[in-house]
């Protein structure tokens, strides 16, 4: 479970202190006001930083509009949805690779023999990370009805949809498998492993699976399930059936904590005196890998049909991810810039839409960087 004792937030400074034009970046306010008025989301938190500091951290609108209004706050806890994939699961996998416990070329069937059926024996860990495994995007929710153990057996028995390594199909199944591999190799669930090896050492005390009561109370609600508002409990139906702990979804976090993670990645796996990954591992994880329809990193998006939330001005070195609930994270090493957009766009009725808006905001953030004159 999450601890909530300490705060290790990055310092907040004026934009110009870290090379951002205050006037340009302030255009964010009116763009978000317009998005809220168009019901793209009830509210959001935006956090932008460089050089280990935050230049913009603001809450907008409301985190709850039904049954009553509750204002958004910068310390709101969000269901990160698919940002779980790179931040919790892929980072855990890369740590295990770095420690010699796994290799990217390892076949999944070597570690989970029952997975070898139906021509899946050659799928590697790397194929899962770049979504070229040949597996289906999502297997039927009915496969999850009888608990996590049977759900995993259903996944192990799946058939290929495409030849292994030939086609990019963004797949939750890939990351459910990667979460299972973390447990198989480390003896700890992706929840326990990421908490102990990534979030706790970084001082990310408001990040993890299965948030404790105080963090649940501070969470942005999403939709209703069984007549009750979902708050502090995973929105994704498959992750919910997997008891809230899965490789593809289930992570909760705040803007401050995501800023710590992004700064660690921009620091080559290190922030302050805390080293999580080596610089070589960060490079391996985030460099471009050509897939059938674009460029991915290992667990990250770089330039695909999913990159609408990246905007126009982030460089080729940038990597990021979005989450179904309305969350966006982009990190650009060349600009030494991170962009965090956290919303619960699915509240109250599932009809919100934020990716285009987030992309425009990321463009503003990149355009605000003051070019150094020689």
C-alpha positions, -999 to 999 in steps of 0.1 A, spaced: 0 0 0 11 36 -5 27 56 22 18 93 24 42 107 50 67 127 30 67 152 2 96 155 -22 81 178 -47 103 197 -72 108 234 -65 84 257 -84 101 288 -100 91 316 -123 91 304 -160 119 328 -170 142 313 -143 144 281 -164 143 296 -199 106 298 -206 88 329 -218 61 337 -192 39 355 -217 39 327 -242 33 300 -217 4 319 -201 -16 312 -233 -24 279 -217 -50 295 -194 -74 306 -222 -70 274 -241 -79 253 -211 -109 276 -202 -122 269 -237 -117 232 -234 -136 231 -201 -164 252 -216 -166 227 -245 -169 199 -219 -137 182 -231 -130 176 -194 -144 189 -161 -110 202 -151 -73 194 -152 -39 199 -137 -10 211 -160 26 208 -149 56 219 -170 92 219 -160 129 219 -170 163 217 -153 149 199 -123 123 226 -115 87 233 -122 77 264 -141 40 259 -144 17 240 -120 -19 249 -120 -53 234 -114 -83 243 -136 -120 237 -133 -135 209 -112 -124 174 -104 -161 165 -98 -193 177 -114 -217 150 -103 -233 146 -79 -219 180 -67 -191 204 -77 -157 198 -62 -129 221 -74 -97 207 -90 -66 211 -69 -29 206 -78 -26 177 -54 -55 157 -70 -47 120 -74 -54 107 -109 -61 73 -124 -31 73 -148 -46 45 -170 -22 35 -197 6 57 -184 10 27 -161 25 9 -191 58 29 -194 61 44 -158 53 12 -138 56 -18 -160 82 -10 -187 105 8 -161 103 -24 -139 111 -46 -169 141 -24 -178 153 -26 -142 152 -64 -144 170 -63 -178 197 -40 -163 202 -64 -134 206 -93 -157 174 -110 -146 158 -107 -181 169 -100 -217 148 -81 -242 154 -111 -266 141 -136 -241 111 -155 -254 80 -152 -232 75 -190 -235 109 -196 -219 96 -179 -187 59 -190 -190 59 -224 -208 21 -225 -211 22 -194 -233 39 -214 -261 7 -227 -277 -9 -214 -309 23 -203 -326 33 -178 -298 65 -195 -289 87 -169 -306 72 -137 -290 100 -119 -272 99 -93 -243 109 -67 -269 79 -76 -291 56 -70 -262 72 -36 -253 69 -22 -289 34 -37 -295 45 -60 -324 38 -93 -307 10 -103 -330 -15 -104 -301 -50 -90 -300 -54 -54 -285 -79 -66 -259 -93 -101 -253 -129 -103 -242 -139 -90 -208 -156 -123 -202 -122 -139 -200 -117 -121 -167 -149 -131 -149 -134 -159 -128 -105 -141 -111 -69 -132 -120 -55 -167 -122 -80 -180 -148 -78 -146 -167 -40 -152 -171 -46 -187 -184 -70 -173 -210 -43 -149 -221 -17 -177 -223 -40 -196 -245 -47 -167 -270 -41 -172 -307 -20 -148 -328 -38 -121 -349 -7 -113 -370 27 -129 -376 51 -121 -347 71 -89 -352 53 -77 -384 25 -53 -373 22 -26 -347 -11 -32 -328 -13 -12 -295 -23 -39 -270 -32 -40 -234 -26 -78 -235 11 -72 -242 14 -52 -210 -7 -76 -189 18 -102 -199 48 -79 -191 32 -74 -156 30 -112 -152 67 -115 -163 77 -90 -136 62 -113 -110 75 -144 -126 111 -131 -125 112 -110 -93 87 -129 -72 69 -96 -67 38 -82 -84 43 -52 -106 26 -32 -78 51 -44 -52 82 -42 -75 75 -7 -89 67 6 -54 98 -8 -38 123 -3 -66 111 29 -83 85 51 -65 96 47 -29 133 54 -37 123 85 -57 101 99 -29 70 95 -51 48 89 -20 15 95 -39 22 71 -67 13 34 -70 -14 9 -73 -43 4 -48 -41 39 -32 -47 42 6 -79 58 19 -65 94 21 -52 93 -14 -85 77 -26 -104 106 -10 -82 131 -30 -87 112 -63 -106 126 -93 -137 104 -98 -143 89 -132 -175 71 -141 -201 49 -124 -197 12 -119 -225 -8 -105 -243 24 -97 -214 39 -76 -189 66 -86 -155 52 -92 -130 72 -71 -95 60 -62 -103 26 -78 -91 17 -113 -114 27 -141 -101 1 -166 -125 -29 -165 -98 -55 -171 -75 -41 -145 -104 -39 -121 -111 -77 -127 -74 -83 -120 -79 -68 -85 -65 -34 -94 -29 -46 -102 -20 -51 -139 7 -42 -163 -15 -21 -186 -34 0 -161 -40 6 -123 -14 32 -115 -24 64 -96 -3 95 -93 -2 133 -89 14 161 -110 42 165 -84 51 129 -84 50 126 -122 74 156 -124 98 137 -102 97 107 -125 101 128 -156 131 146 -140 147 113 -131 143 102 -168 157 135 -181 186 130 -156 196 98 -173 179 77 -146 190 98 -117 176 126 -96 196 141 -68 216 113 -52 190 86 -63 199 65 -93 170 43 -105 183 34 -140 217 38 -157 219 64 -185 225 35 -210 192 19 -199 173 52 -203 187 56 -238 178 20 -247 143 25 -234 136 58 -251 154 57 -285 134 53 -316 124 18 -328 107 16 -362 75 -3 -361 51 -11 -390 33 23 -387 56 47 -369 82 49 -342 80 36 -306 103 33 -276 103 4 -252 70 10 -235 68 46 -249 52 63 -278 74 85 -300 56 91 -333 26 70 -342 -12 75 -347 -14 78 -309 10 109 -308 -17 135 -313 -12 146 -277 25 153 -284 19 185 -303 40 200 -331 73 212 -316 87 185 -294 118 170 -309 125 135 -323 141 126 -290 108 131 -271 89 101 -257 56 100 -239 23 83 -234 -14 90 -229 -40 73 -207 -77 66 -215 -89 85 -185 -74 118 -198 -38 117 -188 -7 127 -209 30 127 -202 57 138 -226 94 141 -219 119 157 -243 156 153 -235 168 176 -263 147 205 -249 152 193 -213 114 197 -209 86 177 -194 49 182 -200 22 167 -178 -15 170 -184 -38 152 -159 -75 151 -163 -105 128 -156 -120 135 -190 -143 104 -186 -161 121 -158 -191 121 -156 -203 104 -188 -173 91 -207 -177 118 -234 -148 141 -228 -119 143 -252 -85 158 -244 -57 145 -267 -59 173 -293 -60 199 -265 -31 183 -247 -11 184 -280 -18 221 -284 -7 227 -248 25 207 -254 32 229 -284 28 260 -263 52 247 -237 79 239 -264 73 273 -281 79 291 -248 115 280 -246 137 310 -250 164 303 -276 199 311 -262 217 337 -284 255 331 -287 
